[in-house]
Amino acid sequence: MKKSSKEIRHEAIKDIVSKNDIEGQEQILKHLEELGFELTQATLSRDLREMKIAKTPVSSGEYFYRLPGVTLPQPSSTRYGMTSSFVRHGILNIEFSGQLAVIKTPAGYAEGIAQDIEINNIPGVMGTIAGNDTVLIILRENANKTDLITSINILFAK
């Protein structure tokens, strides 16, 4: 059975991602062009989604595209008293700016983490907005950031 051009392209993408530290889609496109493939960035994005290839952090804190099922060392530095159990549950770090808290997660974790925060009615939280790898928490005017960290620690250290 002859492989389709899409299947051949997917094999090339798997090969590129597994053998290189790729930070951006433009790098993958360049490699594919060198192999004779012609495709748009939109097609590549669709391929990556279909193949479940996502950017994941390495121990240095940088993000590289990886094939599904590849286990990488997680960032070793923690911030704001967070424990290693946070990383197991998808929280890489949390930072504050005024009445906003930003939680960084591995790709695909943000929506579930935001939902867990909202379902548990953490004091001081007005609401959340989730992207792919980031949760924005809007805090009430007098919310205590230490209490928020403690609540998140209790919620995700299970």
URCOR-V110905 format. One record per residue. N is the residue number from 1. BURIAL is 1 if it has 24 or more other C-alpha atoms within 12 Angstrom, else 0. D_FIRST is the distance of its C-alpha to the first C-alpha in whole Angstrom. Layout:
BEGIN
n = [N	N]
burial = [BURIAL	BURIAL]
d_first = [D_FIRST	D_FIRST]
END
This chain:
BEGIN
n = [1	2	3	4	5	6	7	8	9	10	11	12	13	14	15	16	17	18	19	20	21	22	23	24	25	26	27	28	29	30	31	32	33	34	35	36	37	38	39	40	41	42	43	44	45	46	47	48	49	50	51	52	53	54	55	56	57	58	59	60	61	62	63	64	65	66	67	68	69	70	71	72	73	74	75	76	77	78	79	80	81	82	83	84	85	86	87	88	89	90	91	92	93	94	95	96	97	98	99	100	101	102	103	104	105	106	107	108	109	110	111	112	113	114	115	116	117	118	119	120	121	122	123	124	125	126	127	128	129	130	131	132	133	134	135	136	137	138	139	140	141	142	143	144	145	146	147	148	149	150	151	152	153	154	155	156	157	158]
burial = [0	0	0	0	0	0	0	0	1	1	0	1	1	1	0	1	1	0	0	0	0	1	0	1	1	0	0	1	1	0	1	1	0	0	0	0	0	0	1	0	0	0	0	1	0	0	1	1	0	0	1	1	1	1	1	1	1	1	0	0	0	0	1	1	1	1	1	0	0	0	0	0	0	1	1	0	0	0	0	0	0	1	1	0	0	1	1	0	1	1	1	1	1	1	1	1	0	0	0	1	1	1	1	1	1	1	1	1	1	1	1	1	1	1	0	1	1	1	0	0	0	1	1	1	1	1	1	1	1	1	0	0	1	1	1	1	1	1	1	0	0	0	0	0	1	0	0	1	1	0	1	1	1	0	1	1	0	0]
d_first = [0	4	7	9	13	14	12	13	16	17	16	18	21	21	21	24	26	26	27	30	33	32	35	33	30	32	31	27	27	29	27	24	26	26	23	22	21	24	24	27	29	28	24	25	27	24	22	24	25	22	21	25	26	30	33	35	38	39	42	43	43	40	37	34	30	29	25	26	28	29	33	35	39	41	44	47	49	51	53	55	56	52	51	48	47	46	44	42	42	41	44	44	48	50	52	55	57	60	59	55	53	49	47	44	41	38	35	35	38	40	40	41	44	45	45	47	49	50	50	52	55	56	59	60	56	56	52	49	46	43	40	37	39	43	45	48	51	54	57	61	64	65	62	63	60	60	60	57	56	57	56	52	53	54	51	48	50	49]
END
